[in-house]
Amino acid sequence: MASVLITGADGFTGRYVAAALSARGHRVAGLVRNGPAAEPNMYACDLRERDKLGEVIDRVRPDWVVHLAAIAFVGHGDAGEIYATNVIGSRNLLEALAASDKRPSAVLLASSANIYGAGQSGLPIAETAPFQPANDYAVSKVALEYMARLWLDRLPIITVRPFNYIGVGQSSSFLVAKMADHFRRRAPVIELGNIHVARDFSDVRWVADVYCRLLEVAPVGEIFNVCSGHPVTLTYLLQTMSTITGYDIDVQINPAFVRAHEVQSQCGDNRKLIGAIGELDTPPLPDTLNWLLSHNAAA
């Protein structure tokens, strides 16, 4: 049984990772940005508060660390906050972990498949693909990865690059959650961009399980795509949601939502991940959509 510290423990992904680790019998502590922390073993601390961050780490003394805290919405309006949290905050965390008298045996850092940008349309993207970040969020994750390399000789870092994933509790500012919310409410109209693009979608519960399995095998110094390896179009998602709910929605294309030079099809190569943790047993996407549609929207 390991002692685990999760940053961003109250976020969409963090709640599922905490549940998955707890179900395995591990002791989970969480770091949350806004306090006061409402639950035992939850610590309110902004990653930019270096001294306070060190105090939390000294108190928890984690065997494993899962670093999920980030400004994750691509459309976030404050670029300075994105970089301060995603890069400087992450550096503060690594610095505090390296300074602790108890070094963790695994530190899982969540980067993002956004770093690949528009590259390799139609081909599975491997971890060796070049970076082509197209927004501040993606650039911040590239910077995170380069910064983390400075600590590889002092910390057992594992880096993950998740592609799109979905589930109950995700903010409706994200595309699939927005679509599900419209179907649940039986909204007459939904405005979308290019619905013919194809992307690689996974279930957040599966992503949480993958993170647990990576911590258990601890392939230190390695980088992994976390993805299904199968692209599906937004049209397919709309049709599947319509079938599940028995409801047809009027899809209107809003030119403001259509991105210039949009990649038509993009998915990840998950062979390296399979080599590290074994077969992935990814849930069928219709099952995930059914789960998403049968629950209330994100709080």
Helices and strands as residue ranges (DSSP letters): E 3-7, H 12-23, E 27-32, E 42-44, H 50-60, E 64-67, H 79-83, I 84-89, H 90-99, E 106-110, G 113-116, E 124-125, H 136-149, E 157-162, E 164-166, H 175-184, E 189-192, E 198-203, H 204-217, E 223-226, E 231-233, H 234-245, E 250-253, G 255-257, E 267-268, H 271-277, H 285-293
